[in-house]
Amino acid sequence: MILFTNAVLINEDLADWLADSPPLMIEVTLHSLKEDVFERITRVKGSFKACLRGIDLIASRRLPLTVKTVCMRENKDEIVRIQKFAGKNKAQFKFDSYLIASFHLPGVAEKYRLSVDEVAAIEAKDFRILKQWNECLIDYRCLGLKDDPSPFCSAGLYNFYINPDLQLGLCHLLNRPRFDLTDKTFKEGFTGFLSAERAKLCYRPVDCLDCPADVFCGQCPARADVECNDPQAKVEYLCDFAKKRYVVFKPILEPAV
């Protein structure tokens, strides 16, 4: 199990319980190391100190910890500082360069997320990201994944999502029909329902099949559903993002590309 948390509610008792039954990873989202910036993002007073306390409780018990931050205009100058903070706490570090927009709240995410040029510049300076892309590109080429018409995603194959109401779905982002586990078995849902749902969405647009930047692309039905209210739509921001990554990373990652 991987635990995703903001660490705000982590206390001594919960940290001890986690230490007795450690998950594979505890991923804590840390938006900023500046209290005013952090709480401007969360809009919850006191959340900054609570988050740091939670991280300290997890780290002090030597639990597997990853500190994650989402790049946005408010914290784009803190990425290196947050990475060093993670290192001091013996934690892995990762940042998410994609701030998901919402079809139902147009303009909100777009106001805060970085341009494709800004994100590509940040990623190009991180040797760990370059290493990950290099490994991904080698696998992509060797395994023949470029010829696979399905989305580059394991939802419904290895991954799934169950909400607090015991409704099974492909992904927490995908606002699609879900399978009720309160009166049916998980096996029925996973092998039957999820396979059928994935098959409905499992495709790439024709003009994407020959795109040289497709390995860098984050297009998927879930993101398209959230951004465009259509799981089969193309998210232009992600398309531009992939093309920019291709231009920036190709000279660095040759001959893997």
N, C-alpha and C positions, 0 to 999 in steps of 0.2 A: 504494500500500500504506500502511496505517496500522499502526504498531507500538504495541501495548499492552504496557507493561512496568512492573515495580516499580523498575527502574533499578539494582538491587542488583549485577547482574553486568556493568554497563557499565564498560569499562575504556578506556584510551587507544587501544588498537588497534581495538576495536570502534567507538568513537566516530569514529575516523578513517575507518573503513570506511563508516559511515553518512554521514559528510560527503561521501565520494566518490560515494555512490549514495543521496541523501536520499529518505526516504519522504515521503508527503504530510503525515504528522503523526506525532509520537512522543508518546504519551499516558502520562504517569507518574502512578501513584497515590501520593499523599502523604497518609498518614493523620493526621499530626499534626506539629507543629514542636516537640513536647516528646519527648525521647528515651524517657522512661519510658512515656508514653502510646503512642507509636508501636510500641514493642517489646512492650507488653502486648497490642496488637492483632495484630501479626504473629507474636508468640511466637518470634521469632528474634533472639538477641542479636547486636548489631553491625549489624543491618539498617538502623537509622536513619542512621548515618553513611555507610553504603554507598549508601543511596538519595540522600542529599544530594550525595555525590560524583558519582554518576551524573548527577544533574540538572545539576550544574556542568559536567561534561564535555560534555553535550549543548548547554547554553546557550552555552558558550564557543565552540562551533563554529557558532553561529547557525543551528542546525537548527530546523525548525518544532516547537515544543514546547507541549504542553498539560499543565498540572498539574491533576490531578483529585483530589478527596477525596470519600469516602462519608460522609454525615452519620450520626453515631451518638452515643450518650450520652457517650462518652469525648471526643469532639472538637467537640461542638456549639458551644462557646464560642470555637473557633479559626477558624471559617470566614472571617471578615474578615481575620484575620492571615495565613492561608494564601493568600488572594486577593492580599494585598499582596506576599507573598513571590513569587508567580507574576509579578506585575507587575515587580518588581525584576529578575527573570530574563528579561524580555522574552517571557514565556510567556502563552498564553491560560489562562484558569481556568474550570473548571466543577466543580460538585459534584453528586453523585448523591444524591437524597433518598430513594431506595428501597433499603433493605438487604434483599436477597432471603432469605426463609426457606427451610427445607428440610423436606419431608415426612418425610425419614428422620432428621432431627435436630430433633425438635419442641422449641420453646421457646428454642433457642439464639439465632437472629436476633431473635426477639421480645424477648429480654432486652436487646438492645443498640440496636435501632432506635428512632427517635423516634416520638412519637405524631403523628397527622395534624395536630393543632393546632400542635405545635412546628415541623413542617416547613413548613406553610403560612405561619407567621409569618416564618420565615427567607426563604422564597421571595419573599414580598411586599415585603421590604426590598431586593431585588436588582433594579435597574432593567433589567439585561440579561435576566433571566428574564422580566420583564414584557414587554419588547420582543419576545422570542421567542414568548411566548404570544400576543401581539397579532397577530404575523405568521401564526402557526399558525391562529388563529381566523378571520382574514380569508380565508386559503386554504380553510379548512374550509367556510366559508359560500359563497364564490364558486365553488368547484369541485364543490359538491354532495356532499361526502364524507359528510355526515350520513346520506345515503340508501344508502350503500355497506354491504352486509351483512357485508363481510369485515373481519377484524381490521385495526386501524390499524398495519400492519407490512409491511415490504417483503421479509421472508424468503421466498425462493423466487421472487421477482420480480426483485430487483436484488441481493439479498444471499444469501450462503450460508456454510456453515461446513465446513472440512475439518480433521479431527483429525490428530494425528501419524501415525496408522496409515493415512492416505489414505482415510478413510471420509467421504463427503460427506453433509451433513445440512442441514436448514433453519436450525438455530440451535444454538449450543453449549450452551444451557440445556435444549433439548428432548431428552428421553431417549426418542427414537423410533427406528425402524429407519433404518439408514444405507445409503448406496450405496457399494459397493466399487470404488474407482478403480484398484486394482492390476491388474485385468484387464478393465476397461471404460473407455469414454471419458467425459470430463467432459461433453461435449455430450449424451450419452445420459442421464447422471445429472441434469443441470440441466433439460433440456427434457422429460424423461420422468418420472423418479422424483420430483424435487422438486415438479413441477407436480401430480402425483397426491397426494403427501403434503400439500401445502398445501390442495388441494381437500377433503381429509378434515377439516381443522381450520378451514377458512375460513368462519366464521359468527359471528354475535353472538346471544346469548340474546335472546328476544323482548322481555323486560322491559327490555333495554338500549337498544333501538332508539329509544324515545321519551324517553330520559333526557336532560335538558338539560345534564347535566354530562359527557356522553360524550366530548367533545373533550379533557377534562382527564384522561381515564381511561387507566390503564396496563395494563388487562386484556389478556392475550394468552395463547395456548396454552402457550407456553414457561414463563411465570411460573406459570400454573395447574398445569402438570405438576410443576414443582419444589415448589411450596407444597402442592399437594393431591393429587399423584400422579394427576392427571386433567387432560389438556389442555383439556377442555371445561367444567371447573368454574369457578365465579366466586370470585375471591379477595376476600373481604370487606374486607380492609385496603385494597386498591386501590379498591374501590367507595367506601368511606368517605372515602378520600383525594380522589377525584374530586369528590365532593359538597362537601367542605370547600373545595377549590380554587375551585369554582364560586361558593360564597358569598363567599369572600375576594376573588377576582379580578374577579368580574362588575362591581362598581361602578367598579373601576379601569380596566377594559378596555372599557367601553362607548364607542362603539356596536358594537364588533367582535363582542361576544357575542350 
